[in-house]
């Protein structure tokens, strides 16, 4: 069977990829993220998300990064998901 036969799977993949691309675009100009990584997990990482999915993520950052950065990333993700 071809993946195209499973429309809900293809729809979830497209939804996940579209949202993740928007997140990349929104997060890339955040200068405080230089030297850091924002990693998604769960349904977005598996590309199984739909419009009811939350976004599980974590930030890998040097110890000196502060809570303001975490808050800014959280706000950007919340606005896009």
N, C-alpha and C positions, 0 to 999 in steps of 0.2 A: 504494500500500500504506500502511496505517496502522501507526504505531509499535507499537500494541498487538499486532500480528501477530509482533513480534519480542520474545518474552518475556525473553530474556537481556539485551537492551538496556534494557528497562523495569526489570528487576531490578537492573541495575547503576546506573541512575539513582536508583532508590529507595534502594539501599544508600549511594550517595555522598551523597545529600541528608540521609539520617538521620544518618550519621556526622558530616557537616559541621555539622549543627544541634547535635549533642552537643558538638562542639568549641567552637562559638560560646558555648554555655551554660557550659562549663567555663572558657573563657578570659575571658569578659566581666567576672568579678569580680576579675581579677588587676590590682590597682591599678598595678603597675609598667608595665603595657602602655598606660597613658594616653599619648596622643601617639604611639603606635606602631601598626603594622599587621602582622598575620600573614597572609601570602598563600600559598595553596596553588597548586600547579602539577601537571602530569601528569594521571594518570587521575582524581584527585578533582576537579581543575579542569574537566575535560571531562565529569565525571559518568559515567565509564566504569569506576569502581572496583568491585572485588569483595572478598570476604573474604581474598584472597591479595595484595591490592595494598598497597604501602607508601604513605606520605604524603610527597610532596615539598613542601617549604614553605620560605619564607624570611621573615625578620623585617626590617621597615623601622623603624628606630629612630634617635633622636638619638645622636650619638657617645658621650655620657656614660652610656648604658645599659651595664650590665655583663654578664659571663658568667653570673652567677646568674640573670638574666632568661632568657637563652637556655636554660639548663639547665632552668628551671621550665617553659618553653613546650615543650621537647622531652619532658619527663616527662609533661605533660598530654596531648600528642598521642600519645605511645606508649601511654598507658593507654586511649585511646579508639579507636585504629585497630587 
